[in-house]
């Protein structure tokens, strides 16, 4: 049995309302590339999500110049000092930070999305969702997404063949040579899951204001 201590995954969230309060000058100073990209988005929601992620990363001590991307588009800290993953959904942008490689997914729960369950879930997972379709489907969906972000493979990892049911029971799964554990939390209309290369995991949620994001570094 693995005796490693439980690890914490800190998830920092910024609502679009708070992102909108961020001074333009602050954004251009601390994450100019992301700000420039955000300004090209047509929809204000997309602009604010991009700005929110940039502000979170800056606040937790990951300067923009230290961020690079793998061939599959996974962002990482070139110094190797911080392991992080980013996500956004509806009214929130978010980033997760952990001690090892990490993946995070945030989704606002909506019955409309459950239609994809049969082609994205194993038979056992489909049976599991019948007990509470909305909450259980999004627990499974965010777990699959977080695992795919951890591995850096995205949807190419084949969701229908990825069984994450053990993760809902606090157990780990073996994916290739990686032993993966995960945790899920809900707040309001949202479900968020984090996957890491640990055998025990707990989530801490941090809801940040514009004042937090423009203040002193949090890490």
C-alpha positions as CSV (number, residue, x, y, z in Angstrom):
1,X,0.0,0.0,0.0
2,X,1.2,3.5,-0.8
3,X,1.9,5.4,2.4
4,X,2.3,8.9,0.8
5,X,0.5,11.6,2.6
6,X,-2.7,13.1,1.0
7,X,-1.9,15.9,-1.3
8,X,-3.8,19.1,-1.7
9,X,-4.8,20.5,-5.1
10,X,-5.5,24.3,-4.8
11,X,-8.0,25.6,-7.3
12,X,-8.2,29.3,-7.8
13,X,-11.3,30.7,-9.4
14,X,-12.1,34.1,-10.9
15,X,-15.6,35.0,-11.9
16,X,-16.1,37.0,-15.1
17,X,-17.6,39.8,-13.0
18,X,-14.3,40.1,-11.1
19,X,-12.2,39.7,-14.2
20,X,-14.1,42.7,-15.7
21,X,-12.9,44.8,-12.8
22,X,-9.2,44.2,-13.6
23,X,-7.5,47.4,-14.8
24,X,-6.4,47.2,-18.5
25,X,-3.0,48.6,-17.6
26,X,-2.5,45.8,-15.0
27,X,-3.4,43.1,-17.5
28,X,-1.0,44.5,-20.2
29,X,1.8,44.7,-17.6
30,X,1.5,41.3,-16.1
31,X,0.3,39.1,-18.9
32,X,0.6,41.1,-22.2
33,X,0.5,38.1,-24.6
34,X,-2.7,36.7,-23.1
35,X,-4.2,40.2,-22.9
36,X,-3.4,40.8,-26.6
37,X,-5.0,37.4,-27.5
38,X,-8.0,38.1,-25.4
39,X,-8.6,41.5,-27.1
40,X,-9.0,39.6,-30.4
41,X,-11.9,37.5,-29.2
42,X,-15.3,38.6,-30.5
43,X,-17.4,37.7,-27.4
44,X,-16.8,39.5,-24.2
45,X,-17.2,36.3,-22.2
46,X,-14.3,34.8,-24.0
47,X,-12.2,37.9,-23.4
48,X,-12.9,37.9,-19.7
49,X,-12.2,34.1,-19.3
50,X,-8.8,34.6,-21.0
51,X,-8.0,37.6,-18.8
52,X,-9.2,35.8,-15.7
53,X,-6.9,32.9,-16.3
54,X,-4.0,35.3,-17.0
55,X,-4.6,37.1,-13.8
56,X,-4.8,33.9,-11.7
57,X,-1.6,32.6,-13.1
58,X,0.2,35.9,-12.4
59,X,-1.2,36.0,-8.9
60,X,-0.1,32.5,-8.0
61,X,3.4,33.3,-9.1
62,X,3.6,31.9,-12.7
63,X,4.9,34.8,-14.9
64,X,3.8,34.7,-18.5
65,X,7.4,34.4,-19.7
66,X,7.7,31.1,-17.9
67,X,4.7,29.5,-19.6
68,X,5.3,27.2,-22.7
69,X,3.1,24.6,-24.4
70,X,3.5,21.0,-25.3
71,X,2.8,19.8,-28.9
72,X,-0.7,18.9,-27.8
73,X,-1.3,22.4,-26.3
74,X,-0.8,21.6,-22.6
75,X,0.6,24.7,-20.8
76,X,3.5,24.2,-18.4
77,X,6.0,26.1,-16.3
78,X,9.4,25.9,-18.1
79,X,11.2,26.2,-14.7
80,X,9.5,23.1,-13.4
81,X,8.8,24.9,-10.2
82,X,5.0,24.8,-10.4
83,X,2.6,22.1,-11.7
84,X,-0.6,23.7,-13.0
85,X,-3.6,23.2,-15.2
86,X,-6.2,25.7,-16.5
87,X,-9.9,25.5,-17.2
88,X,-13.0,27.7,-17.6
89,X,-16.7,27.3,-17.9
90,X,-19.6,29.8,-18.2
91,X,-19.0,32.4,-15.5
92,X,-15.6,31.2,-14.2
93,X,-12.0,30.9,-15.2
94,X,-9.8,28.7,-13.0
95,X,-6.4,27.2,-12.5
96,X,-5.3,24.3,-10.3
97,X,-1.9,23.9,-8.7
98,X,-0.5,20.7,-7.2
99,X,2.7,19.0,-6.1
100,X,2.9,16.8,-9.2
101,X,1.5,16.8,-12.7
102,X,-2.1,17.9,-12.6
103,X,-5.2,18.2,-14.7
104,X,-8.4,20.2,-13.9
105,X,-11.8,20.5,-15.5
106,X,-14.7,22.8,-14.5
107,X,-18.2,22.5,-16.0
108,X,-21.5,24.2,-15.3
109,X,-24.1,21.4,-15.0
110,X,-26.8,21.3,-17.7
111,X,-29.2,18.5,-18.7
112,X,-28.5,19.3,-22.3
113,X,-25.0,17.8,-22.1
114,X,-26.2,14.4,-20.8
115,X,-27.1,13.3,-24.3
116,X,-23.5,12.5,-25.0
117,X,-23.3,10.1,-22.0
118,X,-23.8,6.9,-24.0
119,X,-21.0,7.5,-26.4
120,X,-18.6,8.9,-23.8
121,X,-19.2,6.5,-20.9
122,X,-18.5,2.8,-20.3
123,X,-21.5,0.6,-19.6
124,X,-20.7,0.6,-15.9
125,X,-20.5,4.4,-15.9
126,X,-23.8,4.7,-17.7
127,X,-25.4,2.5,-15.0
128,X,-23.8,4.7,-12.3
129,X,-25.3,7.9,-13.7
130,X,-28.9,6.5,-13.4
131,X,-28.8,7.0,-9.6
132,X,-28.5,10.8,-10.0
133,X,-28.1,11.6,-13.7
134,X,-27.1,15.3,-13.5
135,X,-24.6,15.2,-10.7
136,X,-23.1,11.8,-11.5
137,X,-22.7,12.5,-15.2
138,X,-20.8,15.7,-14.6
139,X,-18.6,14.1,-11.9
140,X,-17.6,11.4,-14.5
141,X,-17.3,13.9,-17.3
142,X,-15.0,16.3,-15.3
143,X,-13.0,13.4,-14.1
144,X,-12.4,12.2,-17.6
145,X,-11.4,15.7,-18.7
146,X,-9.1,16.2,-15.8
147,X,-7.3,12.9,-16.4
148,X,-7.0,13.8,-20.1
149,X,-5.5,17.1,-19.2
150,X,-3.1,15.5,-16.8
151,X,-1.8,13.2,-19.5
152,X,-1.8,16.0,-22.1
153,X,-3.7,13.8,-24.6
154,X,-7.1,15.6,-24.5
155,X,-10.0,13.9,-26.2
156,X,-7.6,11.7,-28.1
157,X,-7.3,9.5,-25.1
158,X,-10.7,7.9,-25.9
159,X,-13.3,8.8,-23.3
160,X,-15.5,5.8,-23.9
161,X,-12.6,3.5,-23.0
162,X,-11.5,5.5,-20.0
163,X,-13.1,4.0,-16.8
164,X,-13.0,6.6,-14.0
165,X,-15.6,4.9,-11.7
166,X,-12.9,4.0,-9.2
167,X,-12.0,7.6,-8.9
168,X,-15.5,8.4,-7.6
169,X,-14.9,6.0,-4.8
170,X,-11.6,7.5,-3.7
171,X,-9.5,4.8,-5.4
172,X,-6.7,5.3,-7.9
173,X,-6.5,4.1,-11.5
174,X,-3.6,2.9,-13.6
175,X,-3.2,4.6,-17.0
176,X,-0.2,3.4,-18.8
177,X,2.6,3.7,-16.2
178,X,0.8,6.5,-14.4
179,X,-1.0,5.9,-11.1
180,X,-3.7,8.5,-11.0
181,X,-6.0,9.7,-8.3
182,X,-8.6,12.4,-8.4
183,X,-11.2,14.4,-6.4
184,X,-14.4,16.2,-7.2
185,X,-16.2,19.1,-5.7
186,X,-19.4,21.0,-6.4
187,X,-20.4,24.6,-5.8
188,X,-23.6,26.3,-7.0
189,X,-24.3,25.1,-10.6
190,X,-20.7,23.8,-11.1
191,X,-18.7,20.6,-10.8
192,X,-14.9,20.6,-10.7
193,X,-12.5,17.7,-10.7
194,X,-8.8,17.5,-10.4
195,X,-6.5,14.5,-11.3
196,X,-2.9,14.1,-10.1
197,X,-0.2,11.5,-9.8
198,X,-0.8,10.9,-6.1
199,X,-2.7,8.3,-4.2
200,X,-4.8,10.6,-2.0
201,X,-6.1,14.0,-2.9
202,X,-8.1,16.8,-1.4
203,X,-9.4,20.0,-3.1
204,X,-9.2,23.5,-1.7
205,X,-11.3,26.1,-3.6
206,X,-10.2,29.8,-3.5
207,X,-12.6,32.3,-5.0
208,X,-10.6,35.4,-5.9
209,X,-11.6,39.0,-6.3
210,X,-10.1,41.6,-8.5
211,X,-8.5,43.1,-5.4
212,X,-6.9,39.7,-4.6
213,X,-5.6,39.3,-8.2
214,X,-4.0,42.7,-8.3
215,X,-2.5,42.5,-4.8
216,X,0.5,40.6,-3.4
217,X,1.4,37.3,-4.8
218,X,-0.4,34.4,-3.1
219,X,2.4,31.9,-3.5
